[in-house]
C-alpha cells in the first residue's frame, strides 16, 4: 500500500516519556509518522507501569505527541501488578476499545493490537473487520504459556482455557502476527498458525535519545572509581536481573585490585544486594540516574553486563531494551542470558556470551575481556554499535513494521 495510510496501534501498557518510559510503541508511532502516515497510539490511562498517569476528565483523551496522536482510554486504578483488578482491567480496556470509531475520525487502513493479555484481540479484530482494515496481532509475552510454565497454572484453569481459546483464534484470524521474540513463531506454528503470517520486529532504541549525553552530577561522578577496569550495569536491580551472580563474580575477583563492579539503578533487590556486598570492596552502588545520562554513564565502563535468571520461555528469544543501549554505547558486552538460538552479542561480535546465573563464568569472562588490548575491546564495542544502528534503530524498525503492515496483501 503506497502513500499515506492511517494506522492504529493499540497497547494497553503504552506510555509517553512524560507518563512512563515512552518505549516501543511510542517510538514506532513517532517514526511511522515521520514516514508520512497518520498514526494513533491507544493506551490505558492507568497501569502499574505508569510513573505519572494522565488526568482524565472524560472516557477518552486525545493528545498531540511527536507527529502522531496519543489516545488515552480511562481505566480504573489498581494497587500493583498482583492486584486482581488488573485482570479486570484487561476486559474493561478491550470493551472500551469498541467506542474508538466515535473518538477517532480517521478510519484505519490497519490496526495493530499488542499483547501480553490476549483479550485485546477480540475487540481490535472486531474493529478491523467492521471498518475494513487489515489486522495485525503482536505478541510480546506468550500468554497463557508463560502463566502455565512460570506461574504454575493448570491448562484446565478457566481463565487459562479462555486465554488459550483467544490466543488460538488470534493466530488463525489475524492477517499478520508479529513478535519481538524471534522464535515465538515456533510456538505459534505449533498452535496452528501459518508460518508465513509471522514477522519479527525486535525492540530497539531511539537514536535521538541515545544521542543525548547529559553530564553526570559531580556527586555521581565522584562515585565512579578512577584508573580501574569497570564492569558496569545500569537498570532495575530486580530478581530477574540475576545480579546475585554479578556480586558472586565480584567476590571471586576480590583480589583483583584493579577490577571494580558498578551497579547503577534502584529496585526491590537493592538493599539486599548492598547487604550482601558489605564484605566486598570492589562493588559500587550508584542511585538511579536520568535516562538522558545513561550514555554518559556507560562511557565510564570498560564492559557492560546484562543478565537474566534462567527462564524456559527464553527459548523463544529475548529483547531487553538495556541491550540496545549497551550496543550503542560501543562497549564490550558480557551477555549472561540463556536465550536459546538467539545470541545477539555473538551475532554482533560485540562481546562474550556465557551461561546464566554462573558467577564463575562471569569472573572468567571479565578476566578474558580485561586481557584484551584497548584496541581489541574498542573493536568489539564498535561492532556492537554498528549492529545496533543496522538492526535496532527504531527508524529502521518502523520501516520494517510499515512494510509488514502495509503490503500488497492488504
C-alpha positions as CSV (number, residue, x, y, z in Angstrom):
1,X,0.0,0.0,0.0
2,X,1.7,3.2,-1.1
3,X,1.3,6.7,0.2
4,X,-0.1,8.0,3.5
5,X,-2.1,5.4,5.5
6,X,-3.9,5.6,8.8
7,X,-2.5,3.3,11.4
8,X,-4.0,2.5,14.8
9,X,-1.6,1.0,17.3
10,X,-3.2,-0.4,20.4
11,X,-1.2,-1.3,23.5
12,X,-2.8,-1.1,26.9
13,X,0.6,-0.5,28.6
14,X,2.0,2.1,26.2
15,X,3.1,5.4,27.6
16,X,4.7,8.7,26.7
17,X,8.1,9.8,28.0
18,X,6.3,12.1,30.4
19,X,4.0,9.5,31.9
20,X,6.2,6.4,31.7
21,X,9.2,5.3,29.7
22,X,7.9,6.0,26.2
23,X,9.1,2.7,24.9
24,X,8.5,0.5,21.9
25,X,5.1,1.7,20.5
26,X,5.7,5.4,21.3
27,X,8.9,5.3,19.2
28,X,7.4,3.2,16.5
29,X,4.5,5.6,16.2
30,X,6.8,8.6,16.1
31,X,8.9,7.0,13.3
32,X,5.8,5.8,11.3
33,X,4.5,9.4,11.5
34,X,7.8,10.6,10.1
35,X,7.2,8.3,7.1
36,X,4.1,10.3,6.4
37,X,1.5,8.0,7.9
38,X,-1.3,9.2,10.2
39,X,-0.8,7.3,13.4
40,X,-2.9,6.9,16.5
41,X,-1.5,5.2,19.6
42,X,-4.1,3.9,22.1
43,X,-3.3,3.1,25.7
44,X,-4.9,2.8,29.1
45,X,-4.9,5.9,31.3
46,X,-3.8,3.8,34.3
47,X,-1.4,0.8,34.6
48,X,1.1,-0.1,37.3
49,X,3.9,0.8,34.8
50,X,2.9,4.5,34.6
51,X,5.0,6.9,36.6
52,X,2.7,9.9,36.1
53,X,-0.7,8.8,34.9
54,X,-2.6,11.4,32.8
55,X,-5.5,13.2,34.3
56,X,-8.8,12.2,32.7
57,X,-11.9,14.4,32.6
58,X,-13.7,12.1,30.1
59,X,-13.8,8.5,28.9
60,X,-11.2,9.2,26.3
61,X,-8.4,11.8,25.9
62,X,-6.6,12.6,22.7
63,X,-3.2,14.4,22.9
64,X,-0.8,15.5,20.2
65,X,2.5,13.7,20.6
66,X,5.6,13.9,18.3
67,X,3.9,13.9,15.0
68,X,1.1,11.5,16.0
69,X,-2.0,11.3,18.2
70,X,-1.9,9.6,21.6
71,X,-5.3,8.4,22.8
72,X,-5.8,7.6,26.4
73,X,-8.7,5.3,27.5
74,X,-9.9,6.0,31.0
75,X,-9.4,3.0,33.3
76,X,-10.0,2.1,37.0
77,X,-6.9,2.3,39.2
78,X,-5.5,-0.7,41.0
79,X,-2.8,-1.3,43.6
80,X,0.0,-3.2,41.9
81,X,0.8,-5.9,39.3
82,X,-0.6,-8.6,41.5
83,X,-4.0,-6.9,42.2
84,X,-6.9,-8.8,40.8
85,X,-8.3,-5.6,39.5
86,X,-5.5,-5.6,37.0
87,X,-7.1,-8.7,35.4
88,X,-10.5,-7.0,35.3
89,X,-8.9,-4.0,33.5
90,X,-7.9,-6.3,30.6
91,X,-11.6,-6.9,29.9
92,X,-12.6,-3.3,30.6
93,X,-9.9,-2.0,28.2
94,X,-11.0,-4.4,25.4
95,X,-14.6,-3.4,25.9
96,X,-14.0,0.3,25.8
97,X,-11.9,0.0,22.6
98,X,-15.2,-0.7,20.7
99,X,-16.0,3.0,21.1
100,X,-12.9,4.2,19.3
101,X,-14.7,4.9,16.0
102,X,-16.6,7.6,17.8
103,X,-13.4,9.2,19.1
104,X,-11.0,8.8,16.1
105,X,-12.4,10.3,12.9
106,X,-9.8,8.8,10.6
107,X,-10.8,5.3,9.5
108,X,-7.8,3.0,9.8
109,X,-6.2,1.2,7.0
110,X,-4.6,-1.2,9.5
111,X,-4.9,-1.9,13.2
112,X,-2.2,-3.4,15.3
113,X,-3.1,-4.8,18.7
114,X,-0.3,-5.8,21.1
115,X,-0.4,-8.3,24.0
116,X,0.5,-9.6,26.6
117,X,-3.1,-10.1,27.6
118,X,-4.7,-11.6,24.5
119,X,-8.2,-10.2,25.2
120,X,-7.4,-7.0,23.3
121,X,-7.5,-9.2,20.2
122,X,-11.3,-9.7,20.5
123,X,-12.1,-6.0,20.4
124,X,-9.4,-4.9,18.0
125,X,-10.0,-7.6,15.4
126,X,-13.7,-6.8,15.5
127,X,-13.0,-3.2,14.9
128,X,-10.7,-4.1,11.9
129,X,-13.3,-6.4,10.4
130,X,-16.2,-3.8,10.8
131,X,-14.0,-1.0,9.4
132,X,-12.5,-2.9,6.5
133,X,-8.9,-2.6,7.9
134,X,-6.0,-5.0,7.8
135,X,-5.4,-6.6,11.3
136,X,-2.1,-7.4,13.0
137,X,-1.7,-9.1,16.3
138,X,1.6,-8.6,18.2
139,X,2.9,-11.0,20.9
140,X,5.4,-9.6,23.4
141,X,4.8,-12.2,26.0
142,X,3.4,-15.6,25.2
143,X,0.3,-16.0,27.2
144,X,-1.1,-18.2,28.5
145,X,2.0,-20.4,28.1
146,X,4.1,-18.1,30.4
147,X,1.4,-18.3,33.1
148,X,1.5,-22.1,32.9
149,X,5.2,-22.6,32.8
150,X,6.2,-19.8,35.2
151,X,3.1,-19.3,37.3
152,X,2.2,-22.9,37.7
153,X,-1.4,-22.5,36.4
154,X,-3.1,-25.6,35.1
155,X,-4.2,-25.6,31.5
156,X,-7.6,-26.5,32.9
157,X,-7.9,-23.3,34.9
158,X,-10.9,-21.4,33.5
159,X,-9.0,-18.2,32.8
160,X,-6.2,-20.2,31.1
161,X,-8.7,-22.0,28.9
162,X,-10.3,-18.7,27.8
163,X,-6.8,-17.2,27.1
164,X,-5.9,-20.3,25.1
165,X,-9.0,-20.0,23.0
166,X,-8.3,-16.3,22.3
167,X,-4.7,-17.0,21.5
168,X,-5.5,-19.7,19.0
169,X,-8.2,-17.5,17.5
170,X,-5.7,-14.6,17.1
171,X,-3.2,-16.8,15.2
172,X,-6.0,-18.0,13.0
173,X,-7.8,-14.8,12.1
174,X,-5.1,-12.1,12.1
175,X,-3.7,-11.0,8.8
176,X,-0.2,-10.9,10.2
177,X,1.3,-11.9,13.6
178,X,4.3,-10.0,14.9
179,X,6.6,-10.6,17.9
180,X,9.7,-9.0,19.4
181,X,10.8,-12.6,20.1
182,X,12.5,-14.1,17.1
183,X,11.5,-17.7,17.7
184,X,8.0,-17.2,19.1
185,X,7.0,-18.4,15.6
186,X,7.8,-22.0,16.7
187,X,5.1,-21.8,19.4
188,X,2.7,-20.1,17.1
189,X,3.0,-22.7,14.4
190,X,2.6,-25.5,17.0
191,X,-0.7,-23.8,17.9
192,X,-1.9,-24.0,14.2
193,X,-0.7,-20.7,12.7
194,X,0.6,-20.4,9.1
195,X,4.3,-19.7,9.4
196,X,4.0,-17.2,6.5
197,X,2.0,-14.9,8.7
198,X,4.9,-14.2,11.1
199,X,7.1,-11.2,11.2
200,X,9.9,-10.5,13.7
201,X,10.2,-6.8,14.7
202,X,12.6,-6.6,17.7
203,X,12.8,-3.9,20.3
204,X,15.3,-1.1,19.7
205,X,16.4,2.4,20.7
206,X,15.6,5.9,19.8
207,X,18.6,7.5,18.1
208,X,17.5,10.9,19.4
209,X,17.5,9.6,23.0
210,X,20.8,7.8,23.0
211,X,22.5,10.7,21.2
212,X,21.9,12.7,24.4
213,X,25.0,12.8,26.7
214,X,23.8,14.9,29.6
215,X,26.7,15.3,32.1
216,X,26.5,13.3,35.3
217,X,26.2,15.2,38.6
218,X,29.5,15.7,40.3
219,X,28.3,13.6,43.3
220,X,27.7,10.7,40.9
221,X,31.0,11.2,39.0
222,X,32.8,11.1,42.4
223,X,31.4,7.6,43.0
224,X,33.0,6.1,39.8
225,X,36.4,4.7,40.5
226,X,39.3,6.1,38.5
227,X,42.1,4.0,36.9
228,X,40.1,0.8,37.4
229,X,38.7,-1.8,35.0
230,X,35.0,-1.2,35.4
231,X,32.3,-3.8,34.8
232,X,29.1,-1.9,34.8
233,X,25.4,-2.5,35.0
234,X,22.5,0.1,34.5
235,X,18.9,-0.5,35.1
236,X,16.5,-2.2,37.6
237,X,18.0,-4.1,40.4
238,X,15.4,-6.9,40.5
239,X,15.3,-10.6,41.0
240,X,15.0,-11.3,37.2
241,X,18.3,-9.4,36.5
242,X,20.4,-12.1,38.2
243,X,22.6,-9.6,40.0
244,X,23.4,-12.0,42.8
245,X,25.6,-13.8,40.3
246,X,27.3,-10.5,39.4
247,X,28.0,-9.9,43.1
248,X,29.2,-13.5,43.3
249,X,31.7,-12.8,40.4
250,X,32.9,-9.8,42.3
251,X,33.6,-12.0,45.3
252,X,35.6,-14.4,43.1
253,X,37.6,-11.4,41.8
254,X,38.0,-9.6,45.1
255,X,41.8,-10.0,45.0
256,X,41.9,-8.3,41.5
257,X,42.6,-4.9,42.9
258,X,42.1,-3.1,39.5
259,X,38.7,-4.6,38.8
260,X,35.5,-2.9,40.1
261,X,31.8,-3.6,39.6
262,X,29.5,-0.6,39.3
263,X,25.7,-1.1,39.6
264,X,23.6,1.9,38.7
265,X,19.9,1.9,39.5
266,X,17.2,1.1,42.0
267,X,14.8,-1.7,42.7
268,X,13.4,-4.1,45.2
269,X,16.7,-6.1,45.4
270,X,19.0,-3.1,46.0
271,X,19.0,-3.2,49.8
272,X,19.5,-6.9,50.0
273,X,22.3,-6.8,47.4
274,X,24.0,-4.0,49.3
275,X,23.9,-6.0,52.5
276,X,25.3,-9.0,50.6
277,X,28.1,-6.8,49.4
278,X,29.2,-5.4,52.8
279,X,32.3,-7.6,52.9
280,X,33.4,-6.6,49.4
281,X,35.4,-3.5,48.4
282,X,35.1,-3.9,44.7
283,X,31.4,-3.2,44.3
284,X,29.9,0.3,44.0
285,X,26.2,1.0,44.0
286,X,25.0,4.2,42.4
287,X,21.5,5.6,42.7
288,X,19.3,5.8,39.6
289,X,20.2,8.5,37.0
290,X,18.2,10.2,34.4
291,X,17.6,8.4,31.1
292,X,19.4,11.2,29.3
293,X,22.5,10.5,31.4
294,X,22.7,6.7,30.6
295,X,25.1,7.0,27.7
296,X,27.3,9.3,29.7
297,X,27.4,6.7,32.4
298,X,28.1,3.8,30.0
299,X,31.1,5.7,28.7
300,X,32.7,5.3,32.1
301,X,32.5,1.5,31.8
302,X,35.0,-0.9,30.2
303,X,32.5,-3.7,30.0
304,X,28.7,-3.7,30.2
305,X,26.9,-6.6,31.9
306,X,23.5,-7.9,31.1
307,X,22.0,-11.0,32.8
308,X,18.7,-12.6,33.4
309,X,17.7,-15.6,35.5
310,X,17.0,-18.8,33.7
311,X,13.6,-19.0,32.2
312,X,12.3,-21.8,29.9
313,X,10.4,-19.2,27.9
314,X,13.7,-17.6,26.8
315,X,14.0,-20.5,24.3
316,X,11.9,-18.2,22.1
317,X,14.4,-15.4,22.4
318,X,14.5,-12.2,24.4
319,X,14.6,-8.5,23.6
320,X,15.8,-6.5,26.6
321,X,15.9,-2.7,26.0
322,X,19.1,-2.4,28.0
323,X,21.0,-4.4,25.5
324,X,20.5,-1.9,22.7
325,X,21.7,1.0,24.9
326,X,24.8,-1.1,25.6
327,X,25.3,-1.9,21.9
328,X,25.1,1.8,21.0
329,X,27.5,2.8,23.8
330,X,30.2,1.0,21.9
331,X,31.4,-1.1,24.9
332,X,32.1,-4.9,25.0
333,X,29.1,-6.7,26.4
334,X,29.0,-9.6,28.8
335,X,25.8,-11.4,28.0
336,X,24.7,-13.8,30.7
337,X,21.3,-14.9,29.3
338,X,20.3,-18.3,28.1
339,X,18.1,-17.2,25.2
340,X,18.0,-20.4,23.0
341,X,19.1,-19.9,19.4
342,X,19.0,-16.1,19.8
343,X,22.6,-15.0,20.6
344,X,22.7,-11.3,19.6
345,X,26.1,-10.5,21.2
346,X,27.7,-13.4,19.3
347,X,26.0,-12.4,16.1
348,X,27.2,-8.8,16.5
349,X,30.7,-10.0,17.5
350,X,30.4,-7.5,20.4
351,X,31.5,-9.4,23.5
352,X,31.1,-12.7,25.3
353,X,28.0,-14.9,25.9
354,X,28.0,-17.1,28.9
355,X,25.6,-19.3,30.8
356,X,23.0,-17.6,33.0
357,X,23.4,-17.5,36.8
358,X,27.0,-18.6,36.8
359,X,29.4,-16.3,38.9
360,X,32.5,-18.3,37.9
361,X,31.7,-17.9,34.2
362,X,31.2,-14.1,34.7
363,X,34.5,-13.9,36.5
364,X,36.4,-15.8,33.8
365,X,34.7,-13.7,31.1
366,X,35.7,-10.4,32.9
367,X,39.3,-11.5,33.0
368,X,39.2,-12.6,29.4
369,X,37.9,-9.2,28.3
370,X,40.4,-7.4,30.6
371,X,43.3,-9.3,29.0
372,X,42.4,-7.9,25.6
373,X,44.2,-4.8,24.4
374,X,42.2,-1.5,24.4
375,X,42.1,-1.6,20.6
376,X,40.6,-5.1,20.7
377,X,37.9,-4.1,23.2
378,X,37.2,-1.0,21.1
379,X,36.7,-3.2,18.1
380,X,34.1,-5.3,20.0
381,X,32.4,-2.1,21.0
382,X,32.3,-0.7,17.5
383,X,30.9,-4.0,16.2
384,X,28.0,-3.7,18.7
385,X,27.4,-0.1,17.8
386,X,27.3,-0.8,14.1
387,X,25.0,-3.8,14.7
388,X,22.6,-1.7,16.7
389,X,22.4,1.1,14.1
390,X,21.7,-1.5,11.4
391,X,19.2,-3.7,13.2
392,X,17.7,-1.8,16.2
393,X,17.3,1.9,15.4
394,X,13.5,2.5,15.8
395,X,13.6,4.4,12.5
396,X,14.7,1.2,10.7
397,X,12.3,-0.9,12.7
398,X,9.4,1.3,11.8
399,X,10.3,0.9,8.1
400,X,10.2,-2.9,8.6
401,X,6.9,-2.6,10.5
402,X,5.4,-0.5,7.8
403,X,6.4,-3.0,5.1
404,X,4.7,-5.7,7.1
405,X,1.6,-3.8,7.9
406,X,1.1,-2.1,4.6
407,X,2.0,-4.6,2.0
408,X,0.2,-5.6,-1.2
409,X,-1.8,-8.4,0.5
410,X,-4.0,-5.9,2.3
